[in-house]
Protein backbone atom coordinates (compact mmCIF):
# COMPACT_ATOMS: atom_id res chain seq x y z
CA UNK A 1 0.00 0.00 0.00
CA UNK A 2 1.33 3.42 -0.91
CA UNK A 3 1.41 5.95 1.91
CA UNK A 4 1.63 9.69 1.38
CA UNK A 5 2.91 12.57 3.45
CA UNK A 6 1.52 16.01 2.67
CA UNK A 7 2.76 19.27 4.16
CA UNK A 8 0.84 22.52 4.22
CA UNK A 9 1.59 26.07 5.32
CA UNK A 10 -0.98 28.70 6.25
CA UNK A 11 -1.06 32.50 6.16
CA UNK A 12 0.31 32.77 9.71
CA UNK A 13 3.34 30.54 9.07
CA UNK A 14 2.05 27.46 10.87
CA UNK A 15 2.87 24.10 9.30
CA UNK A 16 0.59 21.09 9.02
CA UNK A 17 1.58 17.56 8.07
CA UNK A 18 -0.84 14.79 7.14
CA UNK A 19 0.43 11.21 7.12
CA UNK A 20 -1.62 8.32 5.81
CA UNK A 21 -1.38 5.41 8.28
CA UNK A 22 -1.11 1.73 7.18
CA UNK A 23 -4.62 1.01 8.49
CA UNK A 24 -6.17 3.69 6.25
CA UNK A 25 -6.55 6.45 8.84
CA UNK A 26 -4.84 9.85 8.65
CA UNK A 27 -2.75 11.60 11.30
CA UNK A 28 -2.43 15.37 11.29
CA UNK A 29 0.15 17.34 13.27
CA UNK A 30 0.10 21.13 13.43
CA UNK A 31 3.00 23.31 14.56
CA UNK A 32 3.46 27.03 15.20
CA UNK A 33 6.18 28.97 13.33
CA UNK A 34 8.43 28.43 16.38
CA UNK A 35 7.97 24.64 16.12
CA UNK A 36 5.63 24.07 19.07
CA UNK A 37 3.05 21.33 18.56
CA UNK A 38 -0.49 22.64 19.11
CA UNK A 39 -2.65 19.97 17.46
CA UNK A 40 -2.26 16.25 16.79
CA UNK A 41 -5.13 13.96 16.01
CA UNK A 42 -5.94 10.84 13.99
CA UNK A 43 -8.89 10.94 11.58
CA UNK A 44 -10.71 7.99 10.05
CA UNK A 45 -11.17 9.43 6.56
CA UNK A 46 -9.42 11.70 4.11
CA UNK A 47 -12.44 13.94 4.04
CA UNK A 48 -12.41 14.30 7.82
CA UNK A 49 -8.79 15.41 7.91
CA UNK A 50 -9.39 17.91 5.06
CA UNK A 51 -12.34 19.44 6.90
CA UNK A 52 -10.25 19.76 10.08
CA UNK A 53 -7.39 21.33 8.11
CA UNK A 54 -9.76 23.89 6.64
CA UNK A 55 -11.16 24.80 10.04
CA UNK A 56 -7.73 25.09 11.68
CA UNK A 57 -6.27 27.23 8.90
CA UNK A 58 -9.40 29.25 8.19
CA UNK A 59 -9.09 28.14 4.57
CA UNK A 60 -5.61 29.63 4.00
CA UNK A 61 -3.61 26.37 3.79
CA UNK A 62 -1.55 25.74 0.67
CA UNK A 63 0.25 22.53 -0.25
CA UNK A 64 4.04 22.82 -0.01
CA UNK A 65 5.11 19.17 -0.38
CA UNK A 66 3.64 15.79 -1.23
CA UNK A 67 5.74 12.65 -1.26
CA UNK A 68 5.42 8.91 -1.00
CA UNK A 69 6.59 7.36 2.27
CA UNK A 70 7.82 3.79 2.55
C-alpha positions in Angstrom: 0.0 0.0 0.0 1.3 3.4 -0.9 1.4 6.0 1.9 1.6 9.7 1.4 2.9 12.6 3.4 1.5 16.0 2.7 2.8 19.3 4.2 0.8 22.5 4.2 1.6 26.1 5.3 -1.0 28.7 6.3 -1.1 32.5 6.2 0.3 32.8 9.7 3.3 30.5 9.1 2.1 27.5 10.9 2.9 24.1 9.3 0.6 21.1 9.0 1.6 17.6 8.1 -0.8 14.8 7.1 0.4 11.2 7.1 -1.6 8.3 5.8 -1.4 5.4 8.3 -1.1 1.7 7.2 -4.6 1.0 8.5 -6.2 3.7 6.3 -6.6 6.5 8.8 -4.8 9.9 8.7 -2.7 11.6 11.3 -2.4 15.4 11.3 0.1 17.3 13.3 0.1 21.1 13.4 3.0 23.3 14.6 3.5 27.0 15.2 6.2 29.0 13.3 8.4 28.4 16.4 8.0 24.6 16.1 5.6 24.1 19.1 3.1 21.3 18.6 -0.5 22.6 19.1 -2.7 20.0 17.5 -2.3 16.2 16.8 -5.1 14.0 16.0 -5.9 10.8 14.0 -8.9 10.9 11.6 -10.7 8.0 10.1 -11.2 9.4 6.6 -9.4 11.7 4.1 -12.4 13.9 4.0 -12.4 14.3 7.8 -8.8 15.4 7.9 -9.4 17.9 5.1 -12.3 19.4 6.9 -10.2 19.8 10.1 -7.4 21.3 8.1 -9.8 23.9 6.6 -11.2 24.8 10.0 -7.7 25.1 11.7 -6.3 27.2 8.9 -9.4 29.3 8.2 -9.1 28.1 4.6 -5.6 29.6 4.0 -3.6 26.4 3.8 -1.5 25.7 0.7 0.2 22.5 -0.2 4.0 22.8 0.0 5.1 19.2 -0.4 3.6 15.8 -1.2 5.7 12.6 -1.3 5.4 8.9 -1.0 6.6 7.4 2.3 7.8 3.8 2.6 
